Amino acid sequence: MIMKKLMIALSLLCAVSAQADDVMKKGKDGTYIVNTTTLAQDIIGYNGPTPVEIHIKKNKIVKVVMLKSTETPKYNAKVKKQMLPAYENAKLKKNATTVEVDAVTGATFTSNAVKENVKRGLEYYWKHK
């Protein structure tokens, strides 16, 4: 519990120093990349924050990539293999912040944290694109 609180405090400290332009970038090919490191530092998976990058082009999710975290590698691997591919090619409706993706059995905390990160990332995308 102390470790979780320490990680949250460290994440919040990093968030204060981050600038908004670190959250979303637009590539030359028109792909928006939303990084949830500072948007969702309060969302805790099994073992800590679970930031992701959401790649969006023409209001369609190209891919979701898990970023470095303190999450258990076993749970990360399950989510990467079983859950993240379900986001690929998901069409976003105007201002939609959710995409129906099932959690991974055996990695529920991590799955739910990733889903919430994606939700926050999509909220940011619609507000700032």
N, C-alpha and C positions, 0 to 999 in steps of 0.2 A: 504494500500500500504506500509506503514511504517512497519507493522507487517511482510509482505511478505519479505521485504528487510532484516529485522532483522533475520528472519528464514533462509534466504539464507546465510547471513553472518555467522550465527551460524553453519549451515551445512558445509560451507567451512572450518571453523575453525576446526570442528571435522574431516573433511577429511584429513587435513594436519597432524593430529596426528595419523590417522589410517595407518596401514601397509597393504601391498598387500596381505599378508596371511589371512587377515580378509575378503577378497572378495570371495575367493573360497576355499572350503574344500572338501576333498574326504572321504566319509564314508567307513567303513570296507566292506560294501556290494557293493562297486563300484559306489555308487551314488555321483555325484558331486552336491554341494550346492553352488550356486552363490548368494551372497548378494549384492544388488545394492545400499546400503546406501551411499557408498563413490563414486561409479561409476556414479551415476545419481543425485547427489544432486542439480544440476542446472535444473532438470526437475520438473516443478511445476504443480500440479493439480489444483483443484479449490481453495484449501486453503493452499497449501504448497507442499513440496516434498512428493513423494509417493513410498518409497522403497519397494522392494519385494525380496523374496528368490525364486530362480528357482531351482527345484530339477530335475536333469538330470541323467538318467541311460541308458547306451548303446545307446547314441545319440537319446534318446526319453525323452520328458518332462514328468516327473512323476506327478508333480504338481507345481503350482505357489502360493505362500503364501504372502499376504500383511503383511508388517511389521508396527510397530507403526509409526503413522504420525499425523499431525495436520489436516488432511483431515476431512471433515464433516462425522460423523458416518453414516448418512443416505446414502451418496454417496458410502462410503466404503462398506456398506452392500449390495447395489445393485451390485457393481462390484464383490464382493466376490461370490454372489449367481448366477448372470447371466453371468459373463464373465470368471472368473478364471477356472471354470470347462471345458471350451472350450479348454484350453491349455493341459488338461490331455491326455496323450497318443499320443501327437503330435510327429510324427517322424521328426527328423532334418536331412536335407540333408547336405552334406559336406559344411561346412562354412556358412550355412544358418543362417541369423540373424533375420528373420521374420517368424511369424506363422500367418496365416490369422484368425483373431478373430475380430468379430464386436464389436464396442463400445456399451455401454449401454445407451439407451435413458434416458435422465434426469440426467445422470452422465457423460456427454461427456468429460469435462476437466479431471476428475479423470481417466476415461477409456483411454484417449489418453496418459496420463502420465504413466499409468501402462504399456501400449503397448510399449512406448519408453523405460521404465525401462527394460522390457523383452528383447527388441532389444539390449540394451547396455550389459545386462547380457550375452546374447548369443554371442555377439562379444567377450567379455572377455573369455568366455568358450572356444571358438575355438582357441583363441590366446594362452591360458595358460594350456590347458588340457594335 
